[in-house]
Amino acid sequence: EPAMTKADFETLKSGDKVALVCKASNSVTVIDIKDQKEAMELCKSGKMLHCPLCKMDYKVTLGSPNGKGAGNQTTVVAVNEKGEPCMFFAKLSK
């Protein structure tokens, strides 16, 4: 499953890497996780993410796979100004 959930972010620790995938520019940015606090900041609803390739800003939103409520199985995606999912995070294996 490519898109990370909030629970996935809760398990990240120093030294882990995640990929930020931009579907608009077909690019991947690798983020080195420094600590748990930084990991949780990445998946914060409303956080703005910038794609260096397409020069667009996207807002992090949390969506439930079954459309109900918000728990730790909530997927973390970034949407454009129209609310269309354009970016997602994927955990990179070590």
C-alpha positions as CSV (number, residue, x, y, z in Angstrom):
1,E,0.0,0.0,0.0
2,P,1.8,3.1,-1.2
3,A,0.2,6.0,0.8
4,M,1.3,6.1,4.4
5,T,-1.2,6.2,7.3
6,K,-0.9,8.3,10.4
7,A,0.0,5.0,12.2
8,D,3.0,4.6,9.8
9,F,4.3,8.0,10.8
10,E,4.0,7.1,14.5
11,T,6.5,4.3,14.0
12,L,9.1,6.4,12.2
13,K,12.4,7.1,14.1
14,S,15.7,8.8,13.5
15,G,17.4,7.4,10.4
16,D,14.2,6.3,8.6
17,K,13.5,7.7,5.1
18,V,10.2,8.5,3.5
19,A,9.5,9.5,-0.1
20,L,7.3,12.4,-0.9
21,V,5.8,11.5,-4.3
22,C,4.3,14.3,-6.4
23,K,1.9,13.0,-9.1
24,A,1.7,16.4,-10.8
25,S,5.4,16.4,-11.7
26,N,6.1,12.6,-11.4
27,S,8.9,13.3,-9.0
28,V,10.1,11.8,-5.7
29,T,11.7,13.7,-2.9
30,V,13.5,11.7,-0.2
31,I,13.1,13.0,3.4
32,D,15.5,11.8,6.1
33,I,13.7,11.6,9.4
34,K,15.6,13.2,12.2
35,D,13.2,12.3,15.1
36,Q,9.6,11.4,16.0
37,K,8.6,15.0,16.3
38,E,9.7,15.8,12.8
39,A,7.8,12.7,11.5
40,M,4.6,13.7,13.2
41,E,5.0,17.3,11.9
42,L,5.0,15.9,8.3
43,C,1.6,14.3,8.7
44,K,-0.1,17.3,10.4
45,S,-3.4,18.2,8.8
46,G,-3.1,21.6,7.1
47,K,0.7,21.5,6.7
48,M,1.8,23.0,3.4
49,L,4.2,21.0,1.3
50,H,6.1,22.5,-1.7
51,C,7.2,20.6,-4.8
52,P,10.5,21.9,-6.1
53,L,9.8,20.5,-9.6
54,C,6.3,21.7,-10.4
55,K,6.7,24.8,-8.0
56,M,3.2,24.1,-6.5
57,D,2.2,24.1,-2.8
58,Y,-0.1,21.4,-1.5
59,K,-1.9,21.0,1.7
60,V,-1.7,17.8,3.9
61,T,-5.1,16.3,4.5
62,L,-6.0,13.1,6.4
63,G,-8.5,10.8,4.8
64,S,-10.0,7.5,6.1
65,P,-9.8,4.6,3.7
66,N,-13.4,3.6,4.5
67,G,-14.6,7.2,4.7
68,K,-15.5,7.0,8.4
69,G,-13.9,9.1,11.2
70,A,-10.2,9.8,11.7
71,G,-8.1,7.3,13.5
72,N,-4.5,6.2,13.1
73,Q,-5.4,4.3,9.9
74,T,-6.0,7.6,8.3
75,T,-4.1,8.0,5.0
76,V,-1.9,11.1,4.7
77,V,-2.2,12.8,1.3
78,A,-1.6,16.4,0.0
79,V,-4.1,18.1,-2.1
80,N,-4.1,21.0,-4.6
81,E,-6.3,24.0,-4.3
82,K,-9.2,22.0,-5.9
83,G,-8.9,19.3,-3.2
84,E,-7.5,16.8,-5.7
85,P,-4.9,14.4,-4.2
86,C,-1.5,15.3,-5.8
87,M,1.1,14.1,-3.3
88,F,1.6,11.2,-0.9
89,F,4.2,9.7,1.4
90,A,5.7,6.3,1.0
91,K,8.1,4.7,3.5
92,L,11.4,3.6,2.0
93,S,12.8,0.3,3.2
94,K,16.3,0.2,4.7
